[in-house]
């Protein structure tokens, strides 16, 4: 009964949400598109010719924004476990980006290039158990960070959704270790009561070269 009441309250709020209405009017697949639009405008996130990987892309709102911002000059690759309806200008890969077949398909699509930007708006299915939901959301953010540090071009960027709570400070420290700068963003389309924030890592750091062995003598 309690879950049913919560679902009805959520649906009522969702239907009356101005960003939901605006998304329908302007043809975006989700209200989340406006979060990315605001961050992109503020931080000049996109530039022509970029290769962008959208992790957890379904239903495709962020991929739509990425394609628009690239203006036909660049590549957008969307990955998700869920099936996503095709989008003009977006290469869709269905599967778990941690699994070898999916990574192999991604490598084939990328060819000789590496991503310049990874974007991730991933969230787990909410169970209502706060501790569990927080742990699962942070795990997804960690997977996005790990993927980015392995796959991004040097000086590439990562935009990832996280939830403030247990594990947040540790994750923030890990991002700061991997990027030159880490910025925190809370766009207007993010509901006030939500603990979600977006972390933008700018300039992936190059791995430190291993120290040369000392030469003996002379």
N, C-alpha and C positions, 0 to 999 in steps of 0.2 A: 504494500500500500504506500509506504513511504517513498519507494523508488518511483512508483507511478506518479505521485504528486510532484516529485522532483523533475521527472521527465516532462510533465505538463507545464511546469513553471519555466523550464528551459525552452520549450517550444514556443511559449508565449513571448518570452524575451527575444528569442531568435527571430520570430516573424516581425516583431516591431523594431528590430535593430536597424538603425539608419544605414550602417555599412552593408548589411544583408540586402536591403532595398537598393542601395546604390550599385552593388555588384550585379544584381539582376538587371538593372537598367542599363548598365554599361557592358554587360556580357562577360563578366568575370565569373569563374567557376566557384570562387569562395571569397568571403569577406577578408580572408588573410591576404589577398592581393594588395589591399590598401596598407597593410603593415610594410610589405616589401617596397611599395611605391614610395612611402614616406622615407624609409631608410635609404633607398636608392637616391632620392633627391637630395637628402641631407649630406650623404657621404660619397656621392658620385661613384656609386658602386659598379656601374656598367660602363663599358666603352666598346666601340665597334671592333669586331674581330676576335672578341673573347670566346673562349670555350668555357661553358658553364655546366656544372653538374648539379642537379636538383635531387637531393636524397629525400625519400619519402614524399614523392611529388604529388600523388593523388589527393584531390581530384584534378589538380593542375593549375590552380590560381597563380602560384609563384612562377611556374614555367611560362604561363601567358605573359606575365610582366617581363620576364627575362627576354623572351622573343621580341616583344615590343621595343624594349630598350636597346637591343642589339640592332634593330632596324634591318634585319636581313643580312647583316655582316657579322657572322660568328656562328657558333654551334651551341645548341641547348640539348642536354641529355637528361632525361627524367628517369629515375629509378624508383620502383615501389614494389612491394609484395602484392599489392592490389592491382587489378586491371584498371587501366586508365584510358578513357576515350581518347582517340587520336587528336592531336593538336597540330595545326600547320606550323612547320618549322621546328618541331620538337621530335627528337628521336627517343622513343619510349622503350625501356628495358624492364621487363617484369621479372622480379625475383629478389632474393636476399643479397644485398651488396657485399656480404661477408663470404659468400660461397664462390668457389672457384669458377663454375660455369658462367655466373653473372659477371665476375671480374674479367673473365676471358672475353665475353661479349663486349664489355665496356672497352677493353683494350683494343679490340678490333675496330670499334666505332671511333675511338680517339686517334688511332693510327700513330703517327709520329709525334702528335701533340700531347700535352698534359693540360689538365684543367687550370684555368686562371682564377676561377671562382667556384667555390662549393657553397651551396645554400641548403639549409635544412630546417624545415618547420615541423619535424617529426614529433608526434606525441603518442604515448601508449593509449590503448583503450582504458578508460578510467574505470576503476573498480569501486571507488568510493572509500577505499582503505588508504588513508593518507600516506602512511609510511611506505607501503608497497608501491603506490602510484609514483611517489617521489623517486624511489630507487629505480623504477623502470624508466622514468623519464630521463634521469641522469645517465642511465646506461645507454640510452639512444644518443644522447649528446656526446658521450665518450666515444661511441662508435663513429659518429660523424667526425669528431676531432682526429681520431686515429686514422680514418680514411683520408682525411685532408692532409695530414702530415706525411702520409705515404705517397699520395698521388698528386698533390698540387705542384704547380710550377714554383720554383724559387720566387719569392716575393708575391706569391698568390694569396688570396684572401678567403676567409671562411666566415659565413654568417649562420649562426646556429641558435635555435630556441632552447632556453633552459628555464627551469623553475627554481626560484629562490627557496632554500631549505637545506636539508641534509645533503652534503656532498657538493654544494654550490661553490664554496670557497676553494675547495681542493681542485675542482674543475677549472675555476678561474685561474688558479696558479698554474695549472698545466697549460692552459691557453697562453698565458703570458710567457711561459717558457718556450712555446713554439712559434710565437709571432712577435714582430717588433712592437706592435701596439695592440691593445685590446680595449674596445669601446663598448659601453653599455647603452642599449637603446630600449625605450619603452614607447612604441608608436601609439598614436591616438586610437587606432583601431583595436588595440589590446585593451580588453576590459579592465577597468580600474581595480576591481576586486581580485583579478587574476594575479598570481605570483609569477607569471611568465615575464621574462625579459629576453632580449636578443643580445648576444655577444658577437661583436664584429672583430675578428682577428685580421689585422692588416700586415702584409709583408711576412710570409712564411720564412722563418729563419733557415739558412743553409746549415746542414749538419756540420758540426765542428770536425775539422780534420784530425785524425789520430796523430798524436805527437810522434815525431821521428825519433827512432832509437838513437841514443847518444853513441857517438863514435869513440872507441877506446883509443887512447894514446894521442900523440901529436895534436 
